[in-house]
């Protein structure tokens, strides 16, 4: 049984676990953003990086055991999980920054993370994938669609692919909040 940040993880050899580290970087508007960064063991490092935007969007990646990050790191991938604007645990103002802006702010926070990691020499621009589920899947599609030169592959796991159909297909109890949450139709 292994432990990760003080938590017991059954069925996992402690020597196979990779501790993440928090990194901080400035976004396009100088807002400080945090991300979790996992590096595989040197003898397993395949040189590829998986960018893993979290779901929510009002959620966050924390220093807790995550099977996804651990499996990818064990298999030789570097993993980066940014806590872009809209993430929780950074105060209500930060969390509300995604409301009505599911695209530009969080997307540029992630691109700033990628650029920071490339500048540090931690990520090879030619070996970068993006993978996400739910809002993370939406963000993966958005990143690959708007910034295809960064990503060699994209994996969307049950992410929203069309905000218009998403807004109109949610349960009736969600409809009153959709304009505040996702934003209204824009013209021009």
C-alpha positions as CSV (number, residue, x, y, z in Angstrom):
1,X,0.0,0.0,0.0
2,X,1.4,3.4,-1.0
3,X,0.7,6.8,0.4
4,X,0.3,10.0,-1.5
5,X,0.4,13.3,0.4
6,X,-0.4,11.5,3.6
7,X,-3.3,9.4,2.1
8,X,-3.1,5.6,1.8
9,X,-3.6,4.3,-1.7
10,X,-4.3,0.5,-1.8
11,X,-2.9,-1.7,-4.5
12,X,-0.2,0.8,-5.4
13,X,3.5,0.4,-4.7
14,X,4.6,3.7,-3.0
15,X,7.8,3.7,-5.2
16,X,5.6,4.0,-8.3
17,X,3.8,7.1,-7.2
18,X,4.9,10.5,-8.6
19,X,4.6,13.6,-6.4
20,X,3.3,16.6,-8.2
21,X,4.6,20.1,-7.7
22,X,2.7,23.4,-7.8
23,X,4.0,25.8,-10.4
24,X,2.9,29.4,-10.7
25,X,2.9,31.4,-13.9
26,X,1.5,34.7,-15.2
27,X,-1.4,34.6,-17.6
28,X,-2.0,36.9,-20.5
29,X,-3.3,39.7,-18.2
30,X,-0.6,39.0,-15.5
31,X,-3.1,37.1,-13.3
32,X,-1.1,34.5,-11.4
33,X,-2.3,30.9,-12.2
34,X,-1.3,27.7,-10.5
35,X,-0.9,24.3,-12.1
36,X,0.1,20.8,-10.9
37,X,3.1,19.4,-12.7
38,X,4.0,15.7,-12.7
39,X,7.3,14.3,-14.0
40,X,7.8,10.6,-14.6
41,X,10.8,8.8,-13.3
42,X,13.9,9.6,-15.5
43,X,14.2,6.1,-16.7
44,X,10.6,6.1,-17.9
45,X,10.4,9.6,-19.4
46,X,9.2,9.3,-23.0
47,X,9.4,13.1,-23.7
48,X,5.7,13.6,-24.2
49,X,3.4,15.8,-22.1
50,X,-0.3,15.4,-21.5
51,X,-2.1,18.7,-20.7
52,X,-5.1,17.7,-18.5
53,X,-7.6,20.5,-18.0
54,X,-10.1,19.7,-15.2
55,X,-13.8,19.5,-15.4
56,X,-16.3,21.8,-13.8
57,X,-15.3,24.4,-14.8
58,X,-15.7,25.4,-11.2
59,X,-13.5,22.7,-9.8
60,X,-9.8,22.3,-9.2
61,X,-6.9,19.8,-9.3
62,X,-5.5,19.3,-5.9
63,X,-2.5,17.7,-4.2
64,X,-4.5,14.5,-3.7
65,X,-4.2,11.1,-5.4
66,X,-5.4,11.1,-9.0
67,X,-5.3,7.8,-10.9
68,X,-5.2,9.6,-14.3
69,X,-2.1,11.7,-13.4
70,X,-0.4,8.7,-11.7
71,X,-1.1,6.3,-14.6
72,X,0.2,8.7,-17.2
73,X,3.3,9.6,-15.2
74,X,3.9,5.9,-14.5
75,X,3.8,5.3,-18.3
76,X,6.4,7.9,-18.9
77,X,4.3,11.1,-19.6
78,X,4.8,14.5,-18.0
79,X,1.4,15.7,-16.9
80,X,0.3,19.3,-16.3
81,X,-3.1,20.2,-14.8
82,X,-3.7,24.0,-14.7
83,X,-6.2,25.6,-12.3
84,X,-7.3,28.3,-14.7
85,X,-9.7,31.1,-13.9
86,X,-12.9,29.7,-12.7
87,X,-11.2,27.1,-10.5
88,X,-12.3,26.7,-6.9
89,X,-10.1,27.2,-3.8
90,X,-8.7,30.6,-5.0
91,X,-11.6,32.7,-3.7
92,X,-15.0,33.5,-5.0
93,X,-13.9,36.3,-7.3
94,X,-11.5,33.9,-9.1
95,X,-14.1,31.2,-9.3
96,X,-16.7,33.5,-10.8
97,X,-14.3,34.7,-13.5
98,X,-15.4,31.8,-15.8
99,X,-19.1,32.8,-15.5
100,X,-20.2,34.0,-18.9
101,X,-16.7,33.4,-20.3
102,X,-16.2,29.7,-21.0
103,X,-13.7,30.5,-23.7
104,X,-11.2,33.3,-23.7
105,X,-10.0,33.7,-20.1
106,X,-9.6,30.0,-19.2
107,X,-8.2,29.2,-22.6
108,X,-5.5,31.9,-22.5
109,X,-4.6,30.8,-19.0
110,X,-3.9,27.3,-20.3
111,X,-2.0,28.6,-23.3
112,X,0.1,30.8,-20.9
113,X,0.8,27.6,-18.9
114,X,2.0,25.8,-22.1
115,X,4.2,28.7,-23.0
116,X,5.6,28.9,-19.5
117,X,6.5,25.2,-19.5
118,X,8.1,25.4,-23.0
119,X,10.1,28.4,-21.8
120,X,11.3,26.5,-18.8
121,X,12.4,23.6,-21.0
122,X,10.0,21.2,-19.2
123,X,7.8,20.6,-22.3
124,X,8.7,19.8,-25.9
125,X,6.4,21.8,-28.2
126,X,6.4,18.9,-30.7
127,X,5.3,16.3,-28.1
128,X,2.1,17.8,-26.5
129,X,-1.3,16.2,-26.1
130,X,-4.5,17.6,-24.6
131,X,-7.0,15.4,-22.8
132,X,-10.0,16.3,-20.7
133,X,-13.4,15.1,-19.5
134,X,-16.6,17.2,-19.2
135,X,-15.6,20.8,-19.1
136,X,-12.0,19.6,-19.5
137,X,-13.2,17.9,-22.7
138,X,-14.8,21.1,-23.9
139,X,-11.5,23.0,-23.1
140,X,-9.5,20.3,-25.0
141,X,-11.6,20.8,-28.1
142,X,-11.5,24.6,-27.8
143,X,-7.7,24.6,-27.3
144,X,-7.1,22.2,-30.2
145,X,-9.5,24.2,-32.4
146,X,-8.1,27.6,-31.7
147,X,-4.5,26.6,-31.2
148,X,-3.9,23.5,-33.3
149,X,-0.2,24.3,-33.7
150,X,0.4,23.4,-30.0
151,X,-1.2,19.9,-29.9
152,X,-0.4,16.7,-31.7
153,X,-3.6,15.0,-30.5
154,X,-6.8,15.8,-28.6
155,X,-9.0,13.5,-26.5
156,X,-12.4,14.7,-25.5
157,X,-14.2,12.5,-22.9
158,X,-17.9,13.5,-22.8
159,X,-17.1,17.2,-23.2
160,X,-19.5,19.8,-24.5
161,X,-18.8,20.4,-28.2
162,X,-21.5,23.0,-28.9
163,X,-22.5,25.6,-26.3
164,X,-25.7,26.5,-28.1
165,X,-27.1,23.0,-28.2
166,X,-25.7,22.4,-24.6
167,X,-27.6,25.5,-23.3
168,X,-30.8,24.5,-25.0
169,X,-30.6,20.8,-23.9
170,X,-29.9,21.1,-20.2
171,X,-32.6,20.1,-17.7
172,X,-35.3,22.7,-17.1
173,X,-34.0,23.4,-13.6
174,X,-30.6,24.5,-15.1
175,X,-32.0,26.8,-17.8
176,X,-32.4,30.0,-15.6
177,X,-28.7,29.9,-14.8
178,X,-27.3,29.1,-18.3
179,X,-26.8,32.7,-19.5
180,X,-24.9,33.6,-16.3
181,X,-23.0,30.4,-16.4
182,X,-22.1,30.0,-20.1
183,X,-23.0,33.4,-21.5
184,X,-25.7,34.6,-23.9
185,X,-25.7,34.7,-27.7
186,X,-23.3,37.2,-29.1
187,X,-23.8,39.1,-32.3
188,X,-21.3,40.8,-34.6
